[in-house]
Amino acid sequence: MKTSALVLALVSALATPLVLAEPPRTLPVSAHNCYPANSVSTNRVVEALALGIDNIEIDLGWDAAHKKLIVGHDATPRPGQTYPDLEAYLVPAFEAHWRQPRADKAPTVLAIDWKTDNLDAILQFQAFLEAHPDWFSTAPKAAESPLTVRRLTVCFTGSERAKAQFDALIPAGGTYRAFSDKVFGGGQFKKKVEDYAPSPATAYHRFLTFHWGNVEAGGPPLASAWTDEDIARLSALMRHVHRQGFRARFYCLNGHIGPALSSYRFQDDDSARIRWQAAANAGVDWIATDEYSAIAQALSGR
């Protein structure tokens, strides 16, 4: 190619606008235990965000010797185990995510499952929130408490004492940068769905977390055929909790990951897939599973 032609080609290429990939379609999915085991790899959270998963669950413990929050299922570090540091694990992934707002301007939820209730851990997490004020949704600690929506909203789950300690740190009229849930475990099935949330959401308590056993008594290992009665119950539950001002996450709907007869695992993949689709159709805000790519594929055509 002659020099003049090469220059023209380069000018033409530089003048062509850069076309960015479309962000993935947002899915009503919670990435259960979105962290590695005995590793500092970020592959799991990167995969979940790339799939369009809308709720990232991170378990937090406390390393008292090094005065730092650790990502993992343990309240305190076990000898010989590797745990990611909270900021080193989350910030690189969410820094890019923060710059890609959704078309509907809704936030991604960061679900923090407290494994520790150490006050130093709570204080360090509060400092983490305050270090990134543009990332996190906020609301005043007041009777009238509208949410100022930002790219991420934090939901506390896990230790009730940890949630209460964080609440106590916020003075009346102060600002919440994180909010709490109430968890209904697998043994808390209530016949009347109205009994799950008899009172409306508050400034701090904005989320509900349900084991699937609250839809089908006994949960995944005892689930039989999915019926019209099950559909009606799930739909009625979602209408009720939404009227009360809550958003709801259901855990944990696996088809093949985990031990057989686990409270998180159905008898086969088809049984899990039927529930994923039914939950999405009923307006469940987030369906938690460890099977990220499978649920993304199952729900992508909705």
C-alpha positions as CSV (number, residue, x, y, z in Angstrom):
1,M,0.0,0.0,0.0
2,K,1.4,3.5,-0.9
3,T,2.1,5.9,1.9
4,S,-0.7,8.2,1.1
5,A,-3.2,5.4,1.0
6,L,-2.0,4.1,4.3
7,V,-2.4,7.5,5.9
8,L,-5.9,7.7,4.5
9,A,-6.7,4.3,5.9
10,L,-5.4,5.2,9.4
11,V,-7.3,8.5,9.4
12,S,-10.5,6.7,8.4
13,A,-10.0,4.1,11.1
14,L,-9.4,6.8,13.8
15,A,-12.5,8.7,12.7
16,T,-14.7,5.6,13.1
17,P,-16.5,5.8,16.4
18,L,-15.8,3.1,18.9
19,V,-18.8,0.8,19.3
20,L,-19.1,-0.5,22.8
21,A,-20.6,-3.9,23.5
22,E,-24.2,-3.7,24.7
23,P,-24.5,-4.5,28.4
24,P,-26.1,-7.8,29.2
25,R,-29.8,-8.0,29.7
26,T,-30.5,-7.7,33.5
27,L,-31.7,-10.9,35.0
28,P,-33.8,-11.4,38.3
29,V,-31.0,-13.5,39.7
30,S,-28.9,-13.5,42.8
31,A,-25.4,-14.9,42.5
32,H,-25.2,-17.1,45.6
33,N,-21.9,-17.2,47.4
34,C,-20.2,-15.1,44.7
35,Y,-16.6,-15.6,45.7
36,P,-13.9,-18.3,45.4
37,A,-13.1,-21.1,47.8
38,N,-9.5,-20.9,49.1
39,S,-8.5,-18.4,46.4
40,V,-8.4,-14.7,45.6
41,S,-9.6,-15.2,42.1
42,T,-12.3,-12.7,40.9
43,N,-13.6,-14.9,38.2
44,R,-16.9,-15.7,39.9
45,V,-18.0,-12.1,40.4
46,V,-16.8,-11.1,36.9
47,E,-18.8,-14.0,35.4
48,A,-21.9,-13.0,37.3
49,L,-21.8,-9.4,36.3
50,A,-21.0,-10.3,32.7
51,L,-24.1,-12.5,32.6
52,G,-26.4,-9.6,33.7
53,I,-27.0,-11.0,37.2
54,D,-28.7,-8.3,39.3
55,N,-27.8,-9.3,42.8
56,I,-24.3,-10.3,44.1
57,E,-24.1,-12.1,47.4
58,I,-20.8,-11.8,49.3
59,D,-20.2,-13.5,52.7
60,L,-18.1,-11.5,55.1
61,G,-16.0,-12.6,58.1
62,W,-13.4,-10.8,60.2
63,D,-9.6,-11.4,60.4
64,A,-8.9,-9.9,63.9
65,A,-5.1,-10.5,63.6
66,H,-4.9,-8.4,60.5
67,K,-7.9,-6.1,61.2
68,K,-9.6,-6.7,57.9
69,L,-12.8,-7.9,56.4
70,I,-12.4,-11.3,54.6
71,V,-14.7,-12.7,51.9
72,G,-15.8,-16.2,52.7
73,H,-18.2,-18.5,54.5
74,D,-16.2,-18.4,57.8
75,A,-16.7,-15.9,60.6
76,T,-13.0,-16.0,61.3
77,P,-10.1,-17.3,59.1
78,R,-9.3,-21.0,59.3
79,P,-5.6,-22.0,59.2
80,G,-4.3,-22.8,55.8
81,Q,-7.2,-21.1,54.0
82,T,-6.9,-18.2,51.6
83,Y,-9.6,-15.4,51.7
84,P,-9.9,-12.4,49.4
85,D,-9.8,-9.0,51.0
86,L,-13.1,-7.2,50.6
87,E,-11.9,-4.1,48.8
88,A,-9.4,-5.9,46.6
89,Y,-12.1,-8.4,45.6
90,L,-15.0,-6.0,44.9
91,V,-13.6,-2.7,43.8
92,P,-12.0,-3.6,40.5
93,A,-15.1,-5.4,39.3
94,F,-17.6,-2.9,40.5
95,E,-15.6,0.1,39.4
96,A,-16.2,-0.8,35.8
97,H,-19.8,-1.9,36.6
98,W,-20.5,1.5,38.2
99,R,-19.7,3.3,34.9
100,Q,-22.3,1.2,33.0
101,P,-25.7,2.2,34.4
102,R,-28.7,0.2,33.4
103,A,-31.2,1.7,30.9
104,D,-33.9,1.7,33.6
105,K,-31.5,3.4,36.1
106,A,-32.2,0.6,38.7
107,P,-29.4,-0.4,41.0
108,T,-27.6,-3.8,41.3
109,V,-27.9,-5.1,44.8
110,L,-24.8,-6.1,46.8
111,A,-26.1,-8.6,49.4
112,I,-23.7,-8.8,52.3
113,D,-24.2,-12.0,54.3
114,W,-22.7,-11.3,57.7
115,K,-20.9,-14.3,59.1
116,T,-19.4,-12.2,61.9
117,D,-20.9,-9.7,64.3
118,N,-17.6,-8.2,65.4
119,L,-18.1,-4.4,65.8
120,D,-14.7,-3.6,64.3
121,A,-15.9,-5.5,61.1
122,I,-19.1,-3.4,61.0
123,L,-17.2,-0.2,61.4
124,Q,-14.7,-1.1,58.7
125,F,-17.6,-1.9,56.3
126,Q,-19.2,1.4,57.1
127,A,-15.9,3.1,56.3
128,F,-15.9,1.2,52.9
129,L,-19.4,2.6,52.1
130,E,-18.4,6.1,53.0
131,A,-15.2,5.8,50.9
132,H,-17.4,5.3,47.8
133,P,-20.3,7.7,48.3
134,D,-21.2,7.9,44.6
135,W,-21.7,4.1,44.3
136,F,-24.3,3.4,47.0
137,S,-28.0,4.2,47.3
138,T,-28.9,6.2,50.4
139,A,-31.9,7.1,52.5
140,P,-32.4,9.2,55.7
141,K,-33.0,7.5,59.0
142,A,-36.5,9.0,59.4
143,A,-40.2,8.1,59.2
144,E,-40.3,9.5,55.7
145,S,-37.3,7.9,54.0
146,P,-37.2,8.1,50.2
147,L,-34.4,6.1,48.6
148,T,-31.8,8.0,46.5
149,V,-30.9,5.4,44.0
150,R,-27.3,5.0,42.8
151,R,-25.6,2.2,40.9
152,L,-25.4,-0.2,43.9
153,T,-27.8,-0.8,46.8
154,V,-26.5,-2.8,49.8
155,C,-28.7,-5.3,51.5
156,F,-27.5,-6.8,54.8
157,T,-28.4,-10.4,55.5
158,G,-27.0,-13.1,57.8
159,S,-26.2,-12.1,61.4
160,E,-29.1,-10.3,63.1
161,R,-26.7,-8.8,65.6
162,A,-24.5,-7.4,62.9
163,K,-27.5,-5.8,61.2
164,A,-28.6,-4.3,64.5
165,Q,-25.1,-2.9,65.3
166,F,-25.0,-1.2,62.0
167,D,-28.4,0.4,62.5
168,A,-27.2,1.7,66.0
169,L,-24.3,3.5,64.3
170,I,-26.7,5.7,62.3
171,P,-28.1,8.6,64.3
172,A,-31.7,9.8,63.9
173,G,-31.8,11.9,60.8
174,G,-28.5,10.4,59.6
175,T,-28.0,8.6,56.3
176,Y,-28.3,4.9,55.6
177,R,-25.9,3.6,53.0
178,A,-27.0,0.0,53.6
179,F,-30.3,-1.6,54.4
180,S,-31.4,-4.9,56.1
181,D,-33.5,-7.9,55.3
182,K,-35.5,-10.4,57.4
183,V,-34.8,-14.0,56.6
184,F,-37.4,-16.8,56.6
185,G,-35.6,-20.1,56.7
186,G,-36.7,-23.4,55.4
187,G,-38.6,-24.4,58.5
188,Q,-40.8,-21.2,58.7
189,F,-43.6,-22.2,56.2
190,K,-46.7,-20.1,56.9
191,K,-50.0,-21.1,55.5
192,K,-51.2,-17.5,55.0
193,V,-48.8,-15.5,52.9
194,E,-49.9,-12.3,54.7
195,D,-48.2,-13.6,57.9
196,Y,-44.8,-13.2,56.4
197,A,-44.7,-9.4,56.3
198,P,-47.6,-8.0,58.5
199,S,-45.9,-4.6,58.7
200,P,-44.7,-2.4,55.9
201,A,-41.1,-1.8,55.0
202,T,-39.2,0.8,57.0
203,A,-36.3,3.2,56.4
204,Y,-33.8,0.4,57.2
205,H,-35.8,-2.8,56.7
206,R,-36.5,-2.9,53.0
207,F,-35.8,-6.5,52.0
208,L,-37.1,-10.1,52.6
209,T,-35.1,-13.3,52.1
210,F,-37.0,-16.6,51.7
211,H,-35.8,-20.2,51.6
212,W,-37.7,-22.0,48.9
213,G,-39.3,-24.1,51.6
214,N,-41.7,-21.2,52.2
215,V,-43.1,-21.8,48.8
216,E,-43.1,-25.6,48.8
217,A,-43.0,-27.0,52.3
218,G,-39.8,-29.1,52.7
219,G,-37.9,-27.1,50.1
220,P,-36.0,-28.4,47.1
221,P,-35.2,-32.0,48.2
222,L,-38.9,-32.8,48.9
223,A,-40.4,-30.9,45.9
224,S,-42.7,-32.9,43.7
225,A,-44.6,-31.8,40.6
226,W,-44.9,-28.0,40.2
227,T,-48.7,-27.3,40.4
228,D,-51.2,-24.5,39.8
229,E,-51.5,-24.2,43.6
230,D,-47.8,-23.6,43.9
231,I,-48.0,-20.9,41.2
232,A,-50.9,-19.2,43.0
233,R,-49.1,-19.3,46.3
234,L,-45.9,-17.8,44.9
235,S,-47.8,-15.1,43.0
236,A,-49.9,-14.2,46.1
237,L,-46.8,-14.0,48.3
238,M,-45.0,-11.7,45.8
239,R,-48.1,-9.4,45.5
240,H,-48.3,-9.2,49.3
241,V,-44.6,-8.4,49.9
242,H,-44.5,-5.8,47.1
243,R,-47.6,-4.1,48.5
244,Q,-45.8,-3.8,51.8
245,G,-42.8,-2.1,50.1
246,F,-40.3,-5.0,50.2
247,R,-38.1,-6.6,47.5
248,A,-37.7,-10.4,47.9
249,R,-34.9,-12.9,47.2
250,F,-35.4,-16.7,47.3
251,Y,-32.5,-19.0,48.0
252,C,-31.1,-21.4,46.9
253,L,-32.4,-23.1,43.7
254,N,-29.8,-25.5,42.4
255,G,-30.4,-28.4,40.0
256,H,-27.1,-30.2,40.3
257,I,-24.6,-28.3,42.5
258,G,-24.3,-29.4,46.1
259,P,-24.8,-32.7,47.8
260,A,-27.8,-34.8,46.9
261,L,-30.8,-34.2,49.3
262,S,-29.2,-30.8,50.2
263,S,-31.8,-28.2,51.2
264,Y,-30.5,-26.1,48.3
265,R,-30.7,-28.7,45.5
266,F,-33.7,-30.1,43.6
267,Q,-33.8,-33.7,42.3
268,D,-32.7,-32.7,38.8
269,D,-32.0,-29.7,36.5
270,D,-35.4,-29.7,35.0
271,S,-37.1,-29.3,38.4
272,A,-34.9,-26.3,39.1
273,R,-35.4,-24.8,35.7
274,I,-39.2,-25.0,36.1
275,R,-39.0,-23.1,39.4
276,W,-36.6,-20.5,38.0
277,Q,-39.0,-19.6,35.2
278,A,-42.0,-19.7,37.5
279,A,-40.3,-17.4,40.0
280,A,-39.4,-14.9,37.3
281,N,-42.9,-15.0,35.9
282,A,-44.4,-14.4,39.4
283,G,-42.3,-11.2,39.9
284,V,-39.7,-12.6,42.3
285,D,-37.0,-9.9,42.5
286,W,-34.1,-12.3,42.7
287,I,-33.7,-16.1,42.4
288,A,-30.5,-17.2,44.1
289,T,-28.5,-20.1,42.7
290,D,-24.9,-21.3,42.3
291,E,-25.6,-22.2,38.6
292,Y,-25.0,-18.8,37.1
293,S,-24.7,-19.6,33.4
294,A,-27.5,-22.2,33.5
295,I,-30.1,-19.8,34.9
296,A,-28.9,-17.0,32.6
297,Q,-29.5,-19.3,29.7
298,A,-32.9,-20.4,31.0
299,L,-34.2,-16.8,31.6
300,S,-32.5,-15.0,28.7
301,G,-35.5,-15.6,26.4
302,R,-38.0,-14.0,28.7
